[in-house]
Amino acid sequence: MAEINTQSPKKVKGTKGKKLSTRVDLTPMVDLGFLLLTFFIFNTTLAQPKVMQLILPADGVETNAAESKTLSLVLKDSNVIDYYHGVNMVGFKTTSYHAGGIRAVIQAKQQAVKKMFGSAAETLVLIKPTDKASYQNIVDALDEMAINDVKKYVLMDASKEELALMKP
């Protein structure tokens, strides 16, 4: 607390009184600062985690898509993606995660679907990571879906046929 020196000096006629010195104890202010700090920390909402909306079809309902609207991406190791259009797995082509790679492939497929069906939103991308694909590869593929505004995409396992065609 604040203390005031109460010793009274001897007064001499005709002189003003000497100012008393004050000493302020700031310990309660530090306590108050910590109380305010903890109050604001406990009452502040931290950044809410962002979640991706997952839409699943109803059980027992088959969803069919035209072969000409489908692009399959098989994610492999070493940041390599094999892709093919429709169900023709013989025509595997290889690309990378660069903007000129997978992004160009997705945009070309969207343009082809738009030309055939009138809307690029009809494009369906099947993302099929292999066991060797890293988590970062999957995240990069999903980021490409958001960048290219792909409305319909599926994250699924690669089939045995696809894995057999990829082996050297």
C-alpha positions as CSV (number, residue, x, y, z in Angstrom):
1,M,0.0,0.0,0.0
2,A,1.0,3.6,-0.2
3,E,2.9,4.9,2.7
4,I,3.3,8.5,3.7
5,N,6.2,9.7,5.8
6,T,4.5,11.2,8.9
7,Q,7.5,12.6,10.6
8,S,6.9,16.2,11.0
9,P,10.0,18.3,10.4
10,K,10.8,21.3,12.6
11,K,9.2,24.4,11.2
12,V,11.1,27.5,11.0
13,K,9.2,30.8,10.9
14,G,8.8,32.2,7.5
15,T,9.6,29.0,5.5
16,K,7.2,26.7,3.8
17,G,6.8,23.3,5.2
18,K,8.9,20.5,3.7
19,K,7.0,18.1,1.3
20,L,6.5,14.7,2.7
21,S,7.8,11.9,0.6
22,T,5.5,9.1,-0.6
23,R,6.3,5.5,-1.4
24,V,3.8,3.6,-3.5
25,D,3.7,-0.2,-3.1
26,L,2.8,-1.7,-6.5
27,T,2.3,-5.3,-5.3
28,P,-1.5,-5.0,-5.3
29,M,-1.4,-3.6,-8.9
30,V,0.6,-6.6,-10.0
31,D,-1.9,-8.9,-8.4
32,L,-4.7,-7.1,-10.2
33,G,-2.9,-7.3,-13.5
34,F,-2.6,-11.1,-13.1
35,L,-6.2,-11.4,-12.2
36,L,-7.2,-9.4,-15.2
37,L,-4.9,-11.5,-17.4
38,T,-6.4,-14.8,-16.2
39,F,-9.9,-13.4,-16.5
40,F,-9.4,-12.5,-20.2
41,I,-7.6,-15.8,-21.0
42,F,-10.4,-17.9,-19.5
43,N,-13.1,-15.9,-21.1
44,T,-11.7,-15.5,-24.6
45,T,-12.7,-18.0,-27.2
46,L,-9.8,-19.5,-28.9
47,A,-9.7,-20.1,-32.7
48,Q,-12.3,-22.6,-33.5
49,P,-11.0,-25.6,-35.4
50,K,-12.0,-25.7,-39.1
51,V,-13.6,-28.9,-40.2
52,M,-14.3,-30.1,-43.6
53,Q,-17.9,-30.9,-44.4
54,L,-18.3,-34.6,-45.2
55,I,-21.4,-35.7,-47.1
56,L,-22.0,-39.4,-47.2
57,P,-24.7,-41.1,-49.3
58,A,-27.5,-42.9,-47.5
59,D,-26.9,-46.6,-46.8
60,G,-27.9,-48.9,-49.7
61,V,-28.2,-46.1,-52.2
62,E,-26.1,-46.5,-55.3
63,T,-24.7,-43.4,-56.9
64,N,-24.0,-43.6,-60.6
65,A,-22.0,-41.2,-62.7
66,A,-21.3,-41.0,-66.4
67,E,-17.9,-42.4,-67.4
68,S,-17.2,-39.3,-69.4
69,K,-17.6,-37.1,-66.3
70,T,-15.1,-39.0,-64.2
71,L,-11.4,-38.3,-63.5
72,S,-9.5,-40.8,-61.3
73,L,-6.4,-39.7,-59.4
74,V,-4.2,-42.4,-57.9
75,L,-1.9,-40.8,-55.4
76,K,1.5,-42.6,-55.2
77,D,4.7,-42.0,-53.3
78,S,7.4,-39.4,-54.3
79,N,4.6,-36.7,-54.9
80,V,3.5,-38.5,-58.1
81,I,-0.1,-38.9,-59.3
82,D,-1.3,-41.3,-61.9
83,Y,-4.6,-40.3,-63.5
84,Y,-7.0,-41.6,-66.1
85,H,-10.4,-40.6,-67.5
86,G,-13.5,-42.7,-67.1
87,V,-12.8,-46.4,-66.5
88,N,-10.0,-46.9,-69.1
89,M,-7.2,-47.8,-66.7
90,V,-4.9,-48.7,-69.5
91,G,-4.4,-45.0,-70.3
92,F,-2.6,-44.1,-67.1
93,K,-0.8,-40.8,-67.3
94,T,1.5,-39.4,-64.7
95,T,1.7,-35.9,-63.3
96,S,2.8,-34.0,-60.1
97,Y,1.2,-31.6,-57.6
98,H,2.5,-28.5,-59.3
99,A,0.0,-25.9,-60.7
100,G,1.0,-27.0,-64.2
101,G,0.4,-30.7,-63.3
102,I,-2.7,-31.8,-61.5
103,R,-4.4,-28.4,-61.6
104,A,-4.1,-28.3,-65.4
105,V,-5.5,-31.9,-65.7
106,I,-8.5,-31.0,-63.5
107,Q,-9.2,-27.8,-65.4
108,A,-8.9,-29.6,-68.7
109,K,-11.4,-32.3,-67.5
110,Q,-13.8,-29.5,-66.3
111,Q,-13.6,-27.8,-69.6
112,A,-14.4,-31.1,-71.4
113,V,-17.3,-31.8,-69.1
114,K,-18.6,-28.3,-69.6
115,K,-18.4,-28.6,-73.3
116,M,-20.3,-32.0,-73.3
117,F,-22.8,-31.4,-70.5
118,G,-23.1,-27.6,-70.2
119,S,-21.7,-27.3,-66.7
120,A,-18.3,-27.9,-65.2
121,A,-20.0,-28.7,-61.9
122,E,-20.8,-32.2,-63.3
123,T,-17.2,-33.2,-63.1
124,L,-16.6,-36.1,-60.6
125,V,-13.0,-36.7,-59.3
126,L,-12.1,-40.0,-57.6
127,I,-9.1,-39.5,-55.3
128,K,-7.5,-42.9,-54.6
129,P,-4.4,-42.8,-52.3
130,T,-2.2,-45.8,-52.2
131,D,-0.4,-47.1,-49.1
132,K,2.7,-45.3,-50.1
133,A,1.0,-41.9,-50.4
134,S,1.6,-39.5,-47.6
135,Y,-0.9,-37.5,-45.6
136,Q,0.4,-34.3,-47.2
137,N,-0.4,-35.8,-50.7
138,I,-4.0,-36.3,-49.7
139,V,-4.3,-32.8,-48.2
140,D,-2.7,-31.4,-51.4
141,A,-5.2,-33.3,-53.6
142,L,-8.2,-32.0,-51.5
143,D,-6.7,-28.5,-51.7
144,E,-6.8,-28.8,-55.5
145,M,-10.5,-29.7,-55.3
146,A,-11.1,-26.5,-53.4
147,I,-8.9,-24.4,-55.7
148,N,-10.5,-25.7,-58.8
149,D,-14.0,-25.5,-57.3
150,V,-14.7,-29.2,-57.9
151,K,-18.2,-29.8,-56.4
152,K,-18.1,-33.6,-56.5
153,Y,-15.2,-35.7,-55.4
154,V,-14.7,-39.0,-53.6
155,L,-11.9,-40.1,-51.4
156,M,-11.7,-43.9,-51.8
157,D,-9.2,-46.8,-51.8
158,A,-7.4,-47.7,-55.0
159,S,-8.6,-51.0,-56.5
160,K,-6.5,-54.1,-56.9
161,E,-6.5,-53.6,-60.7
162,E,-5.1,-50.1,-60.4
163,L,-2.4,-51.2,-58.0
164,A,-1.5,-54.1,-60.3
165,L,-1.2,-51.7,-63.3
166,M,1.1,-49.4,-61.4
167,K,3.7,-52.0,-60.4
168,P,6.7,-51.9,-62.7
